Amino acid sequence: MWAFFSARLRMWLVLAVGAPVLGWLLGRLGDVIEARRGPNGLSRVLRKGRGWLHRRSKGPLAASAARARQPRTRRFIGRGRPG
């Protein structure tokens, strides 16, 4: 069935679906390895792969992956800092 799609549609499918999923998988593997053994060369390579794929991916999963990687900030209501 893959042969019936045009070359442009196949490339779009790979970039829209495959690249974000693969980027998420690489990042998840890097996070798991880093949690078990600490930062090492393999976890850094996997996380760099996630970033590389994220910059080149298109589609709805790319936007959600970017939001998941952003650090969460705490907002304080009122004056001063909580103590």
C-alpha positions as CSV (number, residue, x, y, z in Angstrom):
1,M,0.0,0.0,0.0
2,W,3.0,2.3,0.7
3,A,3.8,2.2,-3.0
4,F,0.5,3.8,-4.0
5,F,1.3,7.0,-2.2
6,S,3.2,9.7,-4.1
7,A,6.8,10.5,-3.1
8,R,5.7,13.9,-1.6
9,L,3.0,12.3,0.5
10,R,5.4,9.6,1.8
11,M,8.0,12.2,2.8
12,W,5.3,14.3,4.6
13,L,4.1,11.2,6.5
14,V,7.6,10.3,7.6
15,L,8.3,13.9,8.8
16,A,4.8,14.5,10.3
17,V,4.5,11.2,12.1
18,G,7.7,9.2,12.1
19,A,10.2,11.9,13.1
20,P,8.4,13.2,16.2
21,V,7.7,9.7,17.4
22,L,11.3,8.7,16.9
23,G,12.5,11.9,18.6
24,W,10.2,11.2,21.6
25,L,11.5,7.6,21.8
26,L,15.2,8.7,21.6
27,G,14.6,11.3,24.3
28,R,12.7,8.8,26.5
29,L,15.5,6.3,26.2
30,G,18.1,8.9,27.1
31,D,16.1,10.0,30.1
32,V,15.7,6.4,31.4
33,I,19.4,5.6,30.9
34,E,20.4,8.9,32.7
35,A,18.0,8.2,35.6
36,R,19.5,4.7,36.1
37,R,23.2,5.4,35.5
38,G,23.6,9.2,35.6
39,P,24.7,11.4,32.7
40,N,26.9,9.5,30.3
41,G,27.9,9.5,26.6
42,L,25.0,7.4,25.4
43,S,22.3,9.4,27.2
44,R,23.8,12.6,25.8
45,V,23.8,11.2,22.3
46,L,20.2,10.1,22.6
47,R,19.1,13.5,23.9
48,K,21.0,15.3,21.1
49,G,19.2,13.0,18.6
50,R,15.9,14.0,20.1
51,G,16.8,17.7,19.7
52,W,18.1,17.2,16.1
53,L,14.9,15.4,15.1
54,H,12.7,17.9,16.9
55,R,14.2,20.8,14.9
56,R,13.6,19.0,11.6
57,S,10.1,17.5,12.3
58,K,6.8,18.8,11.3
59,G,3.3,18.0,12.5
60,P,1.2,18.1,15.7
61,L,3.5,15.9,17.8
62,A,6.4,18.3,17.3
63,A,4.6,21.1,19.1
64,S,3.6,18.9,22.0
65,A,7.1,17.6,22.4
66,A,8.4,21.2,22.6
67,R,6.0,22.0,25.4
68,A,6.9,18.9,27.3
69,R,10.6,19.8,27.3
70,Q,10.1,23.4,28.6
71,P,10.9,23.8,32.3
72,R,7.8,24.5,34.4
73,T,7.9,27.8,36.3
74,R,6.1,28.5,39.5
75,R,4.0,31.6,39.7
76,F,3.4,33.2,43.0
77,I,0.3,35.2,43.8
78,G,0.6,38.0,46.2
79,R,3.6,39.9,47.6
80,G,6.9,38.5,48.4
81,R,8.2,35.0,48.2
82,P,6.6,32.0,50.0
83,G,8.5,31.2,53.1
